[in-house]
Amino acid sequence: MILKPKSTANSIWEAIEALFRDNKHLKAIELNNELCTLVQGDRSIPEYCQKIKVISDLLDNIDAPVPEKTLVSYLLNGLNPKFESVSMLICHKDPPLSFLEARSTLVSEEFHVNRNHTLTPSPHYDHGSYPTVLVANSNKPDNRRSQHNRSSSNRRNIDSSNRRSAPSSSS
């Protein structure tokens, strides 16, 4: 494709450059798509921000820079829900925070969230160190059963009194 019979150095260079430009455009589309759909997932804030920065730098290298405002927007859009409140604060900051300032704010928030999480026991008690206790109380009667027994007893009494008061067919 690049090397053809009787090719000059200039024609080979132009073919390589055209290939690079085609790939560059496609790569920019792929990287931009990856950047705008990136989510934090299980990553820490520093890891998540590093991933965003790497993709942004790759786009910069192929002449498709991402504006700072857009980078912060992508950062906030992919955050875990536990950072929703601080994300709203960053969105409404005037003047807008830079990517590094937003990262710094989020790292600080992550530290506080993690610290508070380790100090407060989980309400789900899904850790192995929490005992599971089942309590059965046999002192109280089951109201549904008592009501059922009373209504069955009443029906029997009514049926027997109806049989006694019914006129006999033999007379």
C-alpha positions as CSV (number, residue, x, y, z in Angstrom):
1,M,0.0,0.0,0.0
2,I,2.8,2.4,0.9
3,L,5.6,0.8,-1.2
4,K,4.8,0.7,-4.8
5,P,7.2,0.1,-7.7
6,K,8.9,3.2,-8.8
7,S,7.9,5.2,-5.7
8,T,9.8,8.3,-4.7
9,A,10.6,9.2,-1.1
10,N,8.2,12.1,-1.4
11,S,5.3,9.8,-2.5
12,I,6.0,7.3,0.3
13,W,6.1,10.1,2.8
14,E,2.8,11.5,1.6
15,A,1.2,8.0,1.8
16,I,2.4,7.5,5.4
17,E,1.2,11.0,6.3
18,A,-2.2,10.3,4.8
19,L,-2.4,7.0,6.7
20,F,-1.5,8.8,9.9
21,R,-4.1,11.5,9.4
22,D,-6.8,8.9,8.7
23,N,-5.9,7.0,11.8
24,K,-5.5,10.2,13.8
25,H,-9.1,11.2,13.1
26,L,-10.5,7.8,13.9
27,K,-8.3,7.6,17.1
28,A,-9.6,11.0,18.2
29,I,-13.2,9.8,17.8
30,E,-12.5,6.6,19.8
31,L,-10.6,8.4,22.6
32,N,-13.2,11.2,22.8
33,N,-16.0,8.6,23.1
34,E,-14.0,6.7,25.8
35,L,-13.5,9.9,27.7
36,C,-17.1,11.1,27.7
37,T,-18.4,7.6,28.7
38,L,-15.8,6.9,31.4
39,V,-17.2,6.2,34.8
40,Q,-15.4,5.9,38.1
41,G,-16.6,2.4,39.0
42,D,-14.3,0.9,41.7
43,R,-11.5,3.3,41.1
44,S,-10.3,5.8,43.7
45,I,-10.6,9.5,42.8
46,P,-6.8,9.7,42.0
47,E,-7.0,6.6,39.8
48,Y,-10.1,7.9,38.0
49,C,-8.6,11.3,37.4
50,Q,-5.4,9.8,36.2
51,K,-7.3,7.7,33.6
52,I,-9.1,10.9,32.4
53,K,-5.8,12.8,32.2
54,V,-4.1,10.0,30.2
55,I,-6.9,10.0,27.6
56,S,-6.9,13.8,27.5
57,D,-3.2,13.9,26.9
58,L,-3.5,11.3,24.1
59,L,-6.1,13.5,22.5
60,D,-3.8,16.5,22.9
61,N,-1.0,14.6,21.2
62,I,-3.2,14.0,18.1
63,D,-4.3,17.6,17.8
64,A,-7.7,17.1,19.4
65,P,-7.4,18.9,22.7
66,V,-10.2,18.8,25.2
67,P,-11.1,22.2,26.8
68,E,-10.6,22.4,30.5
69,K,-14.3,23.0,31.2
70,T,-15.3,19.9,29.2
71,L,-12.7,17.8,31.0
72,V,-14.2,18.9,34.4
73,S,-17.7,18.1,33.0
74,Y,-16.6,14.6,32.0
75,L,-15.0,14.1,35.4
76,L,-18.2,15.0,37.3
77,N,-20.5,13.1,35.0
78,G,-18.7,9.8,35.6
79,L,-18.5,10.1,39.4
80,N,-20.0,7.6,41.8
81,P,-23.3,8.7,43.3
82,K,-21.7,9.2,46.8
83,F,-20.0,12.3,45.4
84,E,-23.2,13.9,44.1
85,S,-23.3,16.7,46.6
86,V,-19.7,17.8,46.1
87,S,-20.2,17.4,42.4
88,M,-23.0,19.9,42.5
89,L,-20.8,22.4,44.4
90,I,-18.1,22.0,41.9
91,C,-20.6,22.6,39.0
92,H,-21.8,25.8,40.5
93,K,-18.5,27.3,41.5
94,D,-17.8,30.7,40.0
95,P,-15.3,31.0,38.5
96,P,-15.3,27.4,37.4
97,L,-12.7,25.1,38.9
98,S,-9.9,23.8,36.8
99,F,-9.5,20.0,36.4
100,L,-6.7,19.9,39.1
101,E,-8.8,22.0,41.5
102,A,-11.8,19.8,41.0
103,R,-9.6,16.7,41.5
104,S,-8.2,18.1,44.7
105,T,-11.7,18.9,46.0
106,L,-12.8,15.3,45.2
107,V,-9.7,13.7,46.7
108,S,-10.4,15.6,50.0
109,E,-14.1,14.5,49.9
110,E,-13.1,10.9,49.2
111,F,-10.8,11.0,52.3
112,H,-13.7,12.3,54.5
113,V,-16.2,9.8,53.1
114,N,-13.8,6.9,53.6
115,R,-12.8,8.0,57.1
116,N,-16.5,8.4,58.2
117,H,-17.3,5.0,56.6
118,T,-14.7,3.3,58.7
119,L,-15.8,5.0,61.9
120,T,-19.5,4.2,61.5
121,P,-20.5,0.5,61.4
122,S,-22.4,-0.6,58.4
123,P,-26.1,-0.6,58.9
124,H,-26.4,-3.8,56.9
125,Y,-24.2,-5.8,59.3
126,D,-22.9,-7.9,56.4
127,H,-19.5,-8.3,58.0
128,G,-18.4,-11.6,59.4
129,S,-17.6,-10.0,62.8
130,Y,-21.3,-9.2,63.4
131,P,-23.2,-12.0,65.0
132,T,-26.6,-12.9,63.6
133,V,-29.3,-13.4,66.2
134,L,-32.8,-14.8,65.6
135,V,-35.3,-14.1,68.3
136,A,-38.5,-16.1,68.6
137,N,-41.0,-15.1,71.2
138,S,-43.4,-17.9,72.2
139,N,-45.0,-16.0,75.1
140,K,-47.4,-14.0,72.9
141,P,-50.3,-15.9,71.2
142,D,-50.6,-15.4,67.5
143,N,-53.6,-13.1,67.0
144,R,-54.4,-14.4,63.6
145,R,-54.6,-18.0,64.9
146,S,-56.7,-16.9,67.9
147,Q,-59.1,-15.0,65.7
148,H,-59.3,-18.0,63.3
149,N,-60.0,-20.4,66.2
150,R,-62.7,-18.1,67.7
151,S,-64.5,-17.7,64.3
152,S,-64.4,-21.4,63.6
153,S,-65.8,-22.1,67.1
154,N,-68.5,-19.5,66.6
155,R,-69.5,-21.1,63.3
156,R,-69.8,-24.5,64.9
157,N,-72.0,-23.1,67.7
158,I,-74.3,-21.3,65.2
159,D,-74.5,-24.4,63.0
160,S,-75.5,-26.6,66.0
161,S,-78.1,-24.1,67.2
162,N,-79.6,-23.8,63.7
163,R,-79.9,-27.6,63.6
164,R,-81.8,-27.6,66.9
165,S,-84.2,-24.8,66.0
166,A,-84.9,-26.1,62.5
167,P,-88.3,-27.8,62.1
168,S,-88.1,-31.5,61.6
169,S,-89.3,-32.8,58.2
170,S,-90.8,-36.0,59.8
171,S,-93.6,-34.1,61.6
